[in-house]
Amino acid sequence: MLLQKALTGLDVGVYVTDEQERIVAVNPHAEELLARSAAFLVGRNAHDLLHRGAGGTPLPRAQCQLMKVFRRGRGSHGGSKWFMRGDGTLLPVVWLVTPYELADGSTGVAVLFHERAAEQSEALGAVESGDHVAALAALADSLSLISATTTVLTSSLEMAEALRRLVRLVLPRLADWAVVDLVDEDGDLQRVAVTHYRDGQHVRVEELEGPLPAVPPDSVMPLSRVLMGAPVTRLSSRDYTDPLDSDMAVVQRRLFEATGMRSAIAAPLRGRGGEVLGVLTLGRSGQRRDFDSTEITLVDDIAHQAGLALDYEQQRRVAEAMQRYLLPQLPRVPGVDLEARYHPAPQSSRVGGDWYDAFVLPDGTLTLVLGDVMGHDLRSAARMAEVRSMLRAFAWDRESSPAEIVSRLDRALATIGIPTMATLVFARLVRTAAGSWTLSWTNAGHPPPLLLTPDGGARFLDHGSDLLVGPDPLTDRHTAGVALEPSSTVVLYTDGLVESATHSIDAGLAALRRHAVDLVRGPLTDLCRGLIERVRPSDNDDDVALLALRVADGRTSTASGEDAGPR
């Protein structure tokens, strides 16, 4: 989406290809010049579809100048080239190729092109080609900056470090000074970065950073107006002469005095809903000319991307805090050890909806839940909280089997109109009069629990997994049960432990069983930690919840619980 936005505003034709020469994005001007729609172009091989010699003859790759540049992996330009249009006519072009880093980290190329006047004298044509190539080169530099900005802002870096790297990208290409002001979670304004490019180095000016005064709603000063929703705005020291209308204006005057900025622009950092999350100010000192309209548009695009990244980061922190808040302290149950782990998704990934729960009912029954609400955003975390609360309420309401309780959840979600889909295991552990333990459970589309016996055996409790929660309020659910030998261990887990884009769940389940057998003789804490370290795929982009229980050997009570709880 960011790539497409970056291309849309350019007034030359642009298409971007991946390493296999497939077109991955195209801008509206290219669609017009090529008489082909983006839907038709994307996914096709650019050379085979477009590149032609004089007279429209197909070009072998070895004879195509543009393809030679493509394979060298560096920028170049040319003018003797024709592209085949959708109506069968030829388009003579001036073109420029530049490397372009794609969202997945691979390197493709951006091809910028402009129609070349075909019926001019050779001398005039050369002049025009030179002018067009210079213009294309400037646009390619802007496109390269947008590409680098996108890479930084969508990386796994902490947002503070990502913003620092963003500043180093724009200085000195666009300015000598960069200032980043952010609105924190309490609504207070912080000047988090002031950087000066001087003598070939990026110098942080910490004495100009720190908390900022509140912005009064009636302030007419440029930065105040941007913070209150105005678009990208020019500003200079002349804007901050007396009379000043706020403490913020006084701070801004000091900024211009300390930095010597002669001209500057302030661009809002907006979230997806349009709210202003901060401001990026870029300033020029010395003899550098003022910002032109193209540069202002470029800075606005960069600020737009930074705002979306900030919005995502805030949402991720809120959702992760919600998840951790809802993960319970594990109860103490005589004769039972309990241990749990929750590992959030990697920072580059979206927040998930995995959770676990454990509580004791009035009759002494230990109830265990482990589930995964589908989706990866704040909404999924909120729905996880709703599902967790309803399951607790239904379990406490009256004595029912696991299948009956989850069936009530199905009907409740449908009745109150919460569009939720989730997988889960709902289990009950009951001690019999003879002192043994019985585990009963229902499985709603979730990976099966793993049972580890004291003789070294390991098997998955895969008796009749039913449909996941959500799609059908009338689905039939079943309760299964098993008697647990003394010292038996049961492990419940979410699919992030055993599955990823490159690891099938079957391979993950086999690894889980193998490593669990190796680790089960140790403490339950070591078992859980070891499973996370050994089994979780290295390329996992999902969060992981794990809940394990071990019943006593019949001679002693091993309930620990001192450090049980969310980890």
N, C-alpha and C positions, 0 to 999 in steps of 0.2 A: 504494500500500500504506500509506504514512504517512497519507494523507488518510483512508482507511477506518479506520485505528486511532484517529485523532483523534476520529472521530465515534462510534465504538462505545461509549465509556464514558459518553456523555451520556444523561441521563434524560428528554430531550425528543425529539420527532421532528425529524429534520434531513434535508433533501436539498440537494444542491449542484448548480447548473446552470452550463453554460458560457454564452458570449455569445449563442448561438443558442437559449437556453432549454432545451437538452437536459439531462436529468438525468445527472450523471456519477458521483454517489455518493449513498448513502442509508444511514442507520444502522438497526440492528435495531428501535429503538423506532418509527421511522417505518413500517417494514414492518408492525409490529403494529397501529399506529393506522390505517393505510391499507388493511389486509387485502390487501396486494400484496407480492410478493417483490421483492428487489433485482434479481434477474435480469430480472423483467418491467419494472421501473421504469427502469433505466439505459438511456439512449439515446432515451427518449421525451420528447416536448415536455411540460414540466411544466404549462403553462397549459392546453393542449388536454386533457390527461388528467385534471387534478385540479381546477382552479378552477371553482367554480360559484356561482351566485347563490342567493337564497332559493328554496326549492322545487326546487332541483336544476337550474335552467335554465342552459344554457351562457352564458358571459359573453363579449361582444365585448371584445377587448383594450382598447379605449378606455374601457370602463366598469369594468375590473378594477383596483381600488385597488392590489393587489399588483403588477400589471404596470406601473402608473404609477411605483411606487417602483423597480422593476427598471430601467426606462429612465432614471431620474434618476441611477442609479449611486451612491446613498448609502443609508445605513441608515434604516429607519423601522419602524413597527409598527402593528398594528390588531387589531380583534376581530370585526368583522362579516364573516366569511368562512366558506365551506363548502368542504370538499374531498370529492371523490367517492371512495368506498371501492370496493375490488374486489368487494364483495358487492352493490353498487348502492345502499347507504345513504349518507346524507350525514354528514360529520363536521364539527360546528361547531368552529372553532379560534380561538385567540388566536395571532397570528403576529408574527414579527420577521424583517426582511430585512437582511442586512449584506453588503457587498462581500467577496469571498473570492478571493485570488490562487491560481490553479491552477498545477500543476506545470510547465506549458509557458510560464509567464510571463503568460498572458492573465488577465483579470479576470472571474470569474463572480460568482455570489451564493450565499450560504448562507441557506436559509429554515428557521428554527427555529419549531416550532409545538407547541401544547399543546391538548388537547381543552378546549373551552369548555363549561361547564355550561349546557345549553339551557333548563332549567326553573327558573331562579332569578329573583328580582325584579330589576328593572332596576338598582336601587341596589347590591344585593349582587353582581350580575353585573359592575358597573363596578369594585367593589372587587377582586373576584377577578381581573378582567382586568388591573387595575393591578398586582396582586401578580405575576401570571404574566408580564406584560411586563417587570417589573423583573428577575425571575428569568431570563427569556430574554435580556435585555440583558447580564446578567452572563455567561451562557453564551456569548453572541455575542462578548463581549470575549475570553473564553478561546479561542474558536475562531479569532478573528482573530490572537491571539498565536501559536497553533500554526501557522496559515497562514504568518505572517511568518517563524517559525522554520524551517519547511520550506523556504521560498524561500532563506533565507540558507545553510542547511546543504547544499542541493543545487546551489548556484551554483558558478561557476568560480573562486571565491576560494581562495587558499591557506588551509589549515585554521586557521592562527593568526589570520588576519584574520577568517575566518568566526566563530570563537569570540569574538573581540572584539566583532563586531557582534551576536552572540547575547546577550552580556552587556548591551549597550546596549538591546536589546529588553526584557529582563526587568527592568531597572532604569529607573524606580522602580515599574513596574507591580506587581511582586511583592516587591521587597525594596529595601533601601538599599545592601547590600553583595553582591558576587558574587565567588566564589573558584573558580578552575579549577585542579585538580591533574591531571597526566597522567603515565602510565607510559610512558617512552621505549622505544626499540627495544632498549636494553640492560637493561631491567627496572628502571631507576632512576626515582625519583619526582621530578617537577619541579612547583613551583608556578608556572604560566605566566601567571596573570592574577589580580590583586587590584584590584577596581574599586569605588569609592565614589560614589554619587550624592549630590551636595552642592550646594546653591544653584543648582539647575537645570543642573548640569554633571556629566558622567561623569569622575571623577578617577582616574587610574591610580596606585596606591600601589606603586611599584617596590621600595621597601625591604622589602616583605613577600613579594616574589617570589624565586624561585631554587630551588636543589636542596633536597630534603627528606630527612630521615633514613629509613632502611629501617624497615619496619613489622614488628616481631617477631610471629611467628605466635600467640603467647599473649596479645597485647594485647587488652584488653576495652574500650578507649576507642572512642567512637562512630565517628570517622573511620576508625580502623584497621579496625573491623568492616566498614564499607562497602567499604573497599579490598579486604578479603578475601572479599567476596561478599554481605554483608548487603543487604537492600532499603533503600529510602529511609528515613532515620533522622532523628529530631529530635536536636538537640544545643544546648548552651548553656554559658556559662562555668562553671556549677555542675558540669558533667561533668569539668572539668579542674582540680579542686582536689586537694591532696595526699591520698593518695599517687598519684604519676604512674608509669605502668608502662613508659614508653619515652621516647626522645628526641623522637619524633613528638608525644607528648602535651605535652611541654614547648613545642614549637613552636606547637601549637594553643592553649595557654594564653596565649602571647604574642600570638597573633592576636586572641583575644577581648579581651585587655587593650588592644591598640592600636586596635581598631576600635570598641569599645563595643557590639558586637552583643549584644542581650539574648536573642534566640532565633534559631535557624537550623535549616535542614534540609540534609542531605547526600544527594544522589542519585547512584547509580553510573552511569557511562558504560560501557555494556556493548557488546561486539562481537556479531556474529551467533552466535558459539558460546557466548555467555554469559560470556566472560572480561571482567574489569573492566579497562578501559583508562584510567580516570580517575574523578574525582568532581567534580560541580558542587555547590558549597555556596552557598546564598543565606541572607543574614542580615538581620534587622531590628533597628534601634536606636531609641532614643527611646521615644515612646509608641505606636508601631504595635503592633497586636494580634498575637498569635501566629498562625502559619499554621494554617488550618483544613484539614479533610480534602479538600475540593475543590481547594484550592490545592496541597496535597501531591501529589494525583493529577496535576494539570496539570504540576507541575515534574517528576514522574517521566516523563510523556510526553515533555517537552522533552529530558530527559536521555537517554531511549531513542533519540530521533532523533539527538542529538549523538553518542551511542555508535556508531550505525550509520555515521554520516558519518566518524567517526574510523577505524573498521574499514576502510571503503572506501579512505580516504586511505592507510592503512598498506599495504593490499594493492596499491594503485596504485604506491606508491613501490617496494615490493619487486619487483613485476613489471617496472617500467620499469628498475630497476637490473639485473635479470636479463637483460632484452633487451639493454641496452647492454653488459653484460659479455660476452655471447655474440657480439656483432657483432665480426668479426675485424679485425685490421690487414691491409690489402691487401698481397698479395705484390708484389715487384718482378719484372717479366718484361721482358727486353730486347725492344724493338720494340713494346711495348704500354703504353698509358696506362690506368690504372684510377682510377675515382673513385666514391665512394658517399656516400649521404646516408640518415640515418634521422631522421624527425620523428615524435615521439610524438603521440598524439591530444590534442586540447585538454583542458585540466584537467577540464572538466565531463564529459568522456566517460570511458568505461571503457578499460582497457588492452587493446591488441590483441596479435596474434601475428605481425606482419610481421617478416621477417628477410632478410638477404643473407649470402652466404658466397662466398669465393674462395680457392682453394688450388692449389698446383702438385703434380702427381703425380710419382713417381720418374722417369718417362720424359719429363718436361718439359711434359706437357699441362696447360694452365691450365683448371681446372674452376670454373664459375660457377653459383651457385644463388641464386634469389630466390623467396620464397614467402610464404604467408599462411595460418597455422593459424586455423581458424574458432573464434570465441569471443572474449570480451573480459573475461578475468579472469586471476588468477594461474595457474589450471590451463592456460589456453591458452598462456601464456608457458612453462610447464614442458613442455608437449607440443611446442612449437616447438623447445625444446632437445633433446628426444628425437629428433625428426625430423631435425634438423640433424646430430646425432651419428651417427645410423644412415646417413644419406646419405654422410657422409665415410668411414665404415667400409666401406660397399659400394664406393665409388669406389676406395679404396685396396686392397681385397681382391684384385681381379683386373681385368684390362683388359676392359671391357664397354662396350656402347653406352649412351647416355643412357636409352633406353627400357628396356633390360634392368635398369639400376640402379634406376630408379623402380619397375619391376615387382617387384624384390626387396623394396623398401620396402613395397609393397602387401601382399605375403605376410607380411612380418615383423610389420607392425602387426596383421594379423588373427590371427597365430599367438600373439603375446604378449598379445593382448586389450587393446590400447590404443585406446580409442574416439576416434579422431582423424579429422577431415576437413580437408584442406588443398589449396590450389592452389599450384602451383609451376612454374617453368621450370628445368630442369637442362640445362646447356650445357657444351660442351667446345670450346676453341680450340686448334687444332693448326697448327704451322708446317710447310709442306711442304719438300721438299728444294730446291725452286726459290726458297724464300724467301717465298712467298705464304702467306696464312692461310685456314684453313677453319673455319667455325663449324658444329657439329652440336648439336642440342638436341631435347628432348622437352618437350611442354607438357601439364601435367595441370590443365586447366580454368582456366588463368591468362590474364590479358590478354596479347596477343601482344607480343613484343619489337619495337622500332622500329629499322629499319636506315636510316642516313643516309649517302649516298654523296657523294664529293667534288664531283660535278657539280651538287649541289643537290637531288638526288632524295631521296625519303623514302617508305618503304613498310613496312607491318607484316608481320612474319614469322608469318603466320597459317596456315601449312601444318598442317592436321589437328590441332587441339587435342583432346586426349583427355579422358576422365573425370577428375575430381579424385581425389586420393589418399584412400583410406579406405573408400568404400562397397562396392567390389567387388575382392577380392584377385586375381581372375582376369581383370581387364579387359585388353584388348589395348592395347598402347602402341606408338607409332611414333616413329622418329627421323627428323628432317629435317635438311638441311644446305644451306649456302650458302658460296660462295667470296667472300671479302672483298677488295675493291679496296684498294690503299694509301690511307691516310687515312680509311678508312670508320669510322663510329661506330655502336655498337649500344647501345641503352638498354633496360634491364629495369626494371620498376616494379611496384608493387602498386596495387590498384584505388582506394586512397585518393587517388591523384594525379589520377584522371580521373573519379571518380564520387562523388556524394553524394545525399542525399534529394531534392534538387531539380534535379540535373544527371544526365542520362542518360549512360551510358558511351559511347555513340556521339558525343555532343557533346564529351565529354571527350577521346576519342581524336582527334577532328578538331582540337581546340585543342592537344593535345600535338604532333601532326605540324606544325601551323602554326608554333608557337613554337620547336620544335626546329630547323626549317629556318632560322629567323632567328638562332638562337644558336649553331649548330654550327660556324661559322667561328672562334669564339673558343676559349679554353682549355677543357678538359673541366670544370675547376672552375666556370667561369662558366656552362657549359651546365647543369650539375646545379643550381646555385643558382638560375639563371633559370627552370628548369622548375618548381621548387618554388614560386617566387614568382608566376609567371604562370599556371600551369595548375591548381594545386591549388585546388579550389572554396573560396570564402570560408566556406561553411557546412559544410565537411567535418568530420565527427565521427569520423574513422578515422585511424589512424596511416599513415605513408607510408614505404616503403623504396624506394630507387632505386639502381641499380648500372649504371654506364656504362663501356664500354671503347672505346678507339680504337687501331687498328693504325697502325704507322708508315708514312710515305710511301715507304719503300724506300731513302731516302738517308741518314736519320739515325735513331737510336734516341731516342725521346722519353719513355722511362720515367722518371717522376718519383718518386712514392711518398713524398717527404719528409713530406708532410702527409696522406698517404692514411690511411684508417681511418674508424671510426665518427664521424659528425658529426650 
